[in-house]
Amino acid sequence: MDGEEDSGRPRRVHGMLKLYYGINKEGKAAEQAESLDPCDINGAHFDPELFLNKLRRECSLAELMDQETCMVKQIRSLDSDMQTLVYENYNKFISATDTIRKMKNDFKKMEDEMDCLSANMSAITEFSARISGTLQDQHAQITKLSGVHTLLRKLQFLFELPARLNKCLELQAYAQAVRSHRRARCVLQQYSHLPSFKGIQDDCHAIMDKLAQELRQKFRDGGSSAKDLSECVELLLQLDEPAEELCDKFLSHAQSRLESDLQGLEAEIRPYPSASAVKDASAPRLSSTAAAGSPTDNSPKMSTIPSPTSNTDILEFIDRGCNEFVSSLCLVIASYQELFINHAQTGELASKNIPQMANGKLQAFVGDLAARYFSLVERRIQEEKGVGDNSLLVRALDRFHRRLQAVAKLLPGSPVPNQGTEIVIRAATERVKQYLSALQSFYMDSLTDVRQALATPRLSVVSASGGGGGALLGGPASSRDASNSLPELLSSLSASILNQIKSVLASVHLFTAKDIAFSNKPYFKGDFCSQGVRESLVVSFIKFVCQSSRQFCESAGDKGGSTPPALLLLLSRLCLDYETSTISYILTLTDEQFLVQHHSPVTPVTTLCTEAREAAQKLLNHYVKVQGLIISQMLRKSVETRDWVNTIEPRNVRAVMKRVVEDTTSIDVQVGLLYEEGVRKAHSSDSSKRTFSVYSSSRQQARYAASYTPSAPMDTNLLSNIHKLFSERIDIFSSVEFNKVSVITGIIKISLKTFLECVRLRTFGRYGLQQIQVDCHYLQMYLWRFVSDENLVHFLLDEIVGSSAHRCLDPAPMEQSVIEVICERG
């Protein structure tokens, strides 16, 4: 039995440890299957005898010793754990015992205190019942006496009320007087049939009438502060003064102060200048512009006619208006609403329908003064004529728009903020128009500078030459000098215009900056960018450039002076460059900078490019016409002023033909500076040595045949006409292409056609015909290399010689060898 008890003790200790750590048999069985091995020392079916027998059979002595040592260690460890567990549980038990003992003592003391409290409550109840019984008989009498005392105090207040009101009137304690009178007014009205109360009521009415008179006088004086004024109005309303009359007086008093602010603003705006003053002011500027400046000067020239401006800038003007007028107006609105609208919606005044009436008067008052203020602001904005710095105007408009939002918060239904926004929109639109006008003026001034630069070499050469011959020589020389600067003039003109457009776009872009309050308005996000900037500014300026350039193609009589041909050539190249690249670049820059959203229809790029190309084509055609007419004029005069019948035998080429070749060469160089070469047809190897017969082969055979018949002249004319029918038709004034060869070809066609028509109107002698032969051969030697098709020159010169022969009295042509010698000798 002792052995069984000894062997069962470790299992009990082990079970207690499992209980201490929260491990039970059910939990273990759920986690691990129960072992049925009798040799499992941790199992429930452990058999010590079988375990020992197994160890003796299977283990050696050393293993048995090790097993014993291990089991001894485990037993000692379990004993130590058990001792610790018992010690801890014992301490907890001792602590619980002490706590229970202390609670018993506390509850005993609490029971004693509760018994004492119960005894005290019983004594208090008994004492209260005794007092109530003693005072029960006198309670009704005390209540009656208290009511009489209250009534006497009220009567005393009523009898002392006139004296009290007079005292308040002397001390100017108007609010206390009104409160005292309002307390007694109902009682006096109720007992007014009694003589004593009637007298008090009359005295109070007289005093309050005097007080109301003083309040009205104080209200009319206008020297009081806003707080005193508000108190005065409130007291008058409590004294049953007509609310409408008080509203009118309040607004009239406020208007007098706001009028002074408006007058101060108006004093800063100077009157508009008279027409004579503007003319006198603009005259020096125009003369200085004409005298100075070159096309290479990129400095802005966008200042318009100077107009008198105020002593203060636009930002200071708007600041003063906002800080004085708008701030005072907001204060008046807030005070008025507090007195007549917000305060009138409570108390006795709520039933008098005052807020609706007061709000209507306030809206009319604010609308009238705001209209006058807006008129002054617009007048001041109109004085901002200079387009140099746009930041002050934008900042002023932004501040103006921001301060008006305070009015919108105070008067939600007021149209004043929207009217202010419309002023900002009109100012921005007007600013865009000013920038467009400035760009147009800059463009015209730049063209004036270009004309001066083109005319300067001509003036210097002409002044240096003495006689008429020098002037003739000065023509082509000046053209060559001016031509040398054409690419620089074109580059400078194009760059200055483009830089000016960029500068204007940067200035206008300030209206849409993110830190500007009104830039969030739908107009500045949509219509201002698309219609205002893109269409009204950029597109309009491009159209102006094209239209003003086309105006140079008008006749000299319409313009009052001839346009230099070099300017026509330069403008045609400028318009062509606009068509190829500049227009697309400018519009792309505008769309990217202003984030243009094309909600409304806008002018497409292709339309502007087409217009620019048409302008370039018209200018180039007019250039060809002008240059052709200049050469034609020389040829016409040389034909009309000579006696072709009695002229001497030709010994050299006429000077006018040399001048024609020189001018054509100069024009070729000039056009080549701005336009590409172009395409030519293949030239024959003997182009410069081609000879001209007096008649074509068919006519020569008919006229100089061995058998002459009377009908020969008729046959010659017939054959000539047949020859013209089968030859290629030449269009003299057809449009030219944008290259040098086409331009020079057009000029030569006009010149030779004029020469041909002049020859057809003259009669020639033998030597006159020979002179025409020499001149035409000289022209053939040099002009063929300028044209696209040399056959064109051959045909026209052949026609000239043939027409001369038809109109010759003695057609005896010069030998070709002699003609060549004369032409080579020059």
Secondary structure, 3 states (H helix, E strand, C coil): CHHHHHHHHHHHHHHHHHHHCCCCHHHHHHHCCCCCCCCCCCCCCCCHHHHHHHHHHHCCHHHHHHHHHHHHHHHHHHHHHHHHHHHHHHHHHHHHHHHHHHHHHHHHHHHHHHHHHHHHHHHHHHHHHHHHHHHCCCHHHHHHHHHHHHHHHHHHHHHHHHHHHHHHHHHCCHHHHHHHHHHHHHHHHHCCCCHHHHHHHHHHHHHHHHHHHHHHHHHHHCCCCHHHHHHHHHHHHHCCCCHHHHHHHHHHHHHHHHHHHHHHHHHCCCCCCCHHHHHHHHHHHHHHHHHCCCCCCCCCCCCCCCCCCCCCCHHHHHHHHHHHHHHHHHHHHHHHHHHHHHHHHCHHHHHHCHHHHHHHHHHHHHHHHHHHHHHHHHHHHHCCCCCCCCHHHHHHHHHHHHHHHHHHHHCCCCCHHHHHHHHHHHHHHHHHHHHHHHHHHHHHHHHHHHHHHHHHHHHHHHHHCCCHHHHHHHHHHHHHHHHHCHHHHHHHHHHHHHHHHHHHHHHHHHHHCCCCHHHHCHHHHCHHHHHHHHHHHHHHHHHHHHHHHHHCCCCHHHHCCCCCHHHHHHHHHHHHHHHHHHHHHHHHHHHHHHCCCCCCCCCCHHHHHHHHHHHHHHHHHHHHHHHHHHHHHHHHHHHHCCCCCCCCCCCCCCHHHHHHHHHHHHHHHHHHCCCCCCCCCCCCCCHHHCCCCCCCHHHHHHHCCCCCCCCHHHHHHHHHHHHHHHCCCCCCCCCCCCCHHHHHHHHHHHHHHHHHHHHHCCCECHHHHHHHHHHHHHHHHHHCCCCCCHHHHHHHHHHHHHHHHHCECCCCCCCHHHHHHHHHHC
